[in-house]
Amino acid sequence: MALGERKLEGSPPGRIRGAVLRYLAIYRLPWPEGRIQSPPGAFNTPSLGWERDRQVVVELIERFATTPPDKLGVVHPSFGRMRPRDWDVLQYRHLDHHLRQFGV
């Protein structure tokens, strides 16, 4: 989604609700310990095995880091309109969440 290559189903929240939800979820609230509900269709890619999955994650991180801000996705299905800074912080927190989840 951040790279603008995947569009997920669902309608984004309205401007005010989306802005408040985005700000709280991305910048302020701690991420829950349990499972976070993802947008429908977000995780339908089959595993290619541990090593290949790890390579894919590294490649995606590198692509995200080198993508110009104006080429990032514009709308998130749960948070609405996203600015480049929103994507940056969301990607950092999401990756950090999973690294901590696996004790890395």
C-alpha positions in Angstrom: 0.0 0.0 0.0 2.7 2.5 0.9 4.4 2.0 -2.4 1.1 2.7 -4.2 1.1 -0.8 -5.8 -1.8 -2.4 -3.8 -5.3 -1.1 -3.4 -7.3 -2.7 -0.7 -11.1 -3.0 -0.4 -13.0 -0.8 1.9 -13.9 2.8 2.1 -11.6 5.1 4.0 -13.0 7.1 7.0 -14.2 10.6 6.5 -11.8 13.5 6.7 -12.2 14.4 10.4 -12.5 10.8 11.7 -9.6 9.7 9.4 -7.4 12.5 10.6 -8.0 11.8 14.3 -7.7 8.0 13.9 -4.5 8.4 11.8 -2.9 10.7 14.3 -3.7 8.6 17.3 -2.9 5.2 15.7 0.3 6.3 14.0 1.8 8.8 16.3 0.4 8.4 19.8 -1.2 5.2 20.9 0.9 2.1 21.8 0.3 -0.8 19.5 -1.7 -3.6 21.1 0.1 -6.8 22.1 -2.5 -9.0 20.4 -3.5 -9.2 16.8 -4.4 -5.9 15.1 -7.3 -6.2 12.6 -5.9 -5.6 9.1 -7.9 -4.3 6.1 -9.5 -7.1 4.1 -7.1 -8.6 1.5 -4.0 -7.2 3.1 -2.3 -10.5 3.7 -3.2 -13.0 1.0 0.3 -13.6 -0.3 1.5 -17.2 0.4 4.8 -17.8 2.2 7.8 -18.7 0.0 9.8 -20.1 2.9 11.6 -18.3 5.7 14.7 -17.2 3.7 12.9 -16.0 0.7 10.2 -14.2 2.8 13.1 -12.5 4.7 14.6 -11.4 1.4 11.3 -10.0 0.2 11.0 -7.9 3.4 14.5 -6.5 3.0 13.7 -5.7 -0.6 10.5 -4.0 0.3 12.2 -1.9 3.0 14.9 -0.8 0.5 12.2 0.1 -2.1 10.2 2.1 0.4 13.3 3.9 1.6 14.3 4.9 -2.0 10.8 5.8 -3.2 10.3 9.5 -3.8 7.6 10.9 -1.4 5.3 11.9 -4.3 5.2 8.3 -5.5 3.9 6.9 -2.2 0.3 5.7 -1.9 -2.2 8.4 -1.1 -5.0 6.7 0.7 -5.0 4.0 3.4 -8.2 2.0 3.8 -8.2 2.5 7.6 -6.6 5.9 8.0 -7.7 7.8 4.9 -5.4 10.3 3.2 -1.8 9.7 4.1 1.2 12.1 3.9 4.7 10.8 3.3 5.6 11.4 7.0 2.5 9.3 8.0 3.8 6.5 5.8 7.3 6.8 7.3 6.2 6.6 10.9 3.6 3.8 10.2 6.2 1.7 8.4 8.7 2.2 11.2 6.2 1.3 13.9 4.8 -1.7 12.0 8.3 -3.2 11.3 9.4 -2.5 14.9 6.2 -4.2 16.2 6.9 -7.3 14.3 10.7 -7.4 15.1 9.8 -7.1 18.8 7.1 -9.8 18.4 9.8 -12.2 17.3 12.4 -11.0 19.7 14.7 -9.4 17.2 
